[in-house]
Amino acid sequence: FFFSSRRRHTRSASVSWARRCVQETGSGISGLSTGCFAQAHGYQTKIFEHHFAPGGVAASWKRKNYLIDGGIHFLTGCKPGTKIYDIFKSVGVDKPELYTEMKTYGRYIHEESNINISIGQDLLKFGEEAEKHAPQDKAIIKEIIKGVQGMRGIDTSGMGMGQPPELMTAFSKIQSIWEMRGILKYTRKRYSQPVKEYTKEIKAPWLKTMVNNLFVPEVPVWFVFMVLSGLAEGEMYYIKNGCTTFIDGMVKHYKSLGGDVQYKSTVDKILVKDGKAFGIKLANGQEHLGDYVISTGDGYNTIYNLLDGKYKTEKIDNRYKKWETCHPIVFASYGVNSDFAGEPPFTSIFMNEPIKLEP
């Protein structure tokens, strides 16, 4: 996002401006959230969005009568009393009618092993069933269940939602650690390694595949513990009618605060003078000036294209060149004319033979 103010001289990402004026680039979740908070704190903002609709990667759409949704899979903290609920309320998505409680995280079918197993809120039941099918992995199954149970009763929804690290004082850092003291032992040592490394100890092929796919295999083990503890606590939800209703709620709230969004507006450059961003230039040549510019689009595009790579550092270069990325995922969506009432929201089928796509 870009925020700006006072001056309104009017590629994407999206951009916005404000009363001190803010220009934002991108109307995804981060852009809309930035806009809501800026408007609520006295800034006049405008968001510039490349696409013809908001949402970014949290997008869904209809093809004939079928809803195609590859965006938000689940949310936590949708009930009052959790740390993140106040953030949901601040951006207009605290409405209970948006969500349905997730009672089953997913069903996993491993064709080669002929295993069909589900993970629901009763994790002890899952543990017993898993041990029955993989007695050779009893120890690690118990370890996983113990890690999940150890995180229960602790509100982890606000992790990372406090002060940014660069603004934290020594006291606030100690306070943050103290609040999370109950789960620290589950975030260290072997639980801090990627799931794909942790699962090398698992002997049963179906269990190894399933645990690797509880989220993505690159996340740390403790993250999976945290997700499943939210399920067990009844704090996991999915959006009833797709991402569009969630994003529409944010857009409505943002506009009610006085914010503006300009679609089909590709931000080409961030304008900089004397080391300070003062506006944006669109692909059509229009310039929009402001007191502040906030980019909430892709980091690489912002640093290397919108800013021409002039403000990169060796550390930034190293991240983009050497850091390992998540494995690529291809989504293929099919509309099926059938009733899936009573089925879990997610079913993962690990096939004997991979699907081959002809060129």
PyMOL commands that set and color helices and strands:
alter all, ss='L'
color gray80, all
select helices_A, chain A and resi 29-40+85-90+96-98+123-133+135-151+165-167+170-179+181-186+189-192+195-201+205-212+221-232+243-256+299-306+314-322
alter helices_A, ss='H'
color red, helices_A
select strands_A, chain A and resi 21-25+44-48+60-63+66-69+75-76+99-101+104-110+115-120+236-239+260-262+267-273+276-282+287-289+292-295+347-350
alter strands_A, ss='S'
color yellow, strands_A
deselect
rebuild
show_as cartoon
